[in-house]
């Protein structure tokens, strides 16, 4: 996303605007300069801050899928602005290997890509710094341990070899893609199929598509929708305020309830255990 959302507190409100400063190309978003407007867009008074209401960047829910290893990724060919519950645009999903190469099932068969997934939703499947075990979370939170002596490096090599083998199966042909597309399970079927392939090798029951979607995809889609709605409101009105008491905060012809819900800023929290499938 080109726009970076800045949140700060003023006149008893949480106020969201775009940070107009150009981003530093070699710096992570969390360390970028935070520069609020000189005057509050709500009360029009000069802004000054204490520690609590100081400006912070609200990080978007999108990330570079090639930086996510052993993960399930969701993207849209038209860009992240279409990864929304309100969009009817077709989404595309894939699985990354241990170096961030994305494997996805397309009308040309399985493709492995080192670029093109720079802004997507990411579901980590392997616990960070997992040194001795793979965590396979299911609906009842059961888990399996890797065989004794395995290391994080050996497990990721195992992941890569299994992914290469799974992608080479005759199941994933261009002709089969057209058939599977009629049932809406082409690329999703490949990605979830690989997850269940590993689960079966580890003695686990497969995860059904509905359960995986409900637990891991829909919450991220909801966060994406809220963030995109927030950005759209800021583009139209210059800012968004959680107070919603000023007439200009509400789009013409709409009630105040139509304004986007307040998003939570990304605090860099670790991935929840329920999101670690391996």
Secondary structure as UniProt FT lines:
FT   STRAND          5..10
FT   TURN            11..12
FT   STRAND          13..18
FT   TURN            25..26
FT   HELIX           29..31
FT   TURN            41..43
FT   TURN            52..53
FT   STRAND          56..58
FT   HELIX           65..67
FT   STRAND          71..75
FT   TURN            77..78
FT   HELIX           80..82
FT   TURN            85..86
FT   STRAND          92..96
FT   TURN            98..99
FT   STRAND          102..106
FT   TURN            107..108
FT   STRAND          109..113
FT   STRAND          120..124
FT   TURN            128..129
FT   TURN            139..140
FT   TURN            148..149
FT   HELIX           152..167
FT   TURN            170..171
FT   HELIX           174..182
FT   TURN            183..184
FT   HELIX           186..201
FT   TURN            202..203
FT   HELIX           209..212
FT   HELIX           213..217
FT   HELIX           218..237
FT   STRAND          240..241
FT   HELIX           247..249
FT   TURN            252..253
FT   HELIX           256..258
FT   HELIX           273..275
//
